[in-house]
């Protein structure tokens, strides 16, 4: 089963699951969930984003359009399957 389908099934399950089960699932994943949500507390991460943003705004680095990015992501996704 594809990851997308699994995510959808989990989402649907969690939406209607008993509180006890939702808490159990959260407890199993809590550390990982908190780690993902703490990106903004990581000074190196924020500094890198600030640097890249400044480079883009000063025209030192040229960005790409959403259409081009989406195309590359789609190609990469197809290759990895």
C-alpha positions, 0 to 999 in steps of 0.5 A, spaced: 500 500 500 502 506 498 504 511 503 499 516 501 493 511 502 496 509 509 496 516 511 489 517 509 487 511 513 491 513 519 488 520 518 481 517 518 482 512 524 485 517 528 479 522 527 474 517 530 478 513 534 477 513 542 481 518 546 485 512 549 487 510 543 489 516 540 493 518 546 497 511 546 499 512 538 501 519 540 505 516 546 509 512 541 510 517 537 511 523 541 518 524 541 519 524 533 513 529 533 516 534 538 522 533 534 519 535 527 515 541 530 522 544 533 525 546 527 524 553 529 528 552 535 534 550 531 538 556 530 542 553 525 536 551 521 533 558 522 540 561 520 540 557 513 533 559 511 535 566 513 541 566 509 538 563 503 532 568 503 537 573 503 541 570 497 534 570 493 532 577 495 539 580 493 539 576 486 545 572 488 541 565 487 536 564 482 530 561 485 525 556 480 518 556 479 513 552 482 512 549 476 519 547 475 520 544 482 513 540 481 516 537 475 523 535 478 519 532 484 514 528 480 520 525 476 524 524 482 518 520 485 517 516 479 524 514 479 524 512 486 518 507 485 
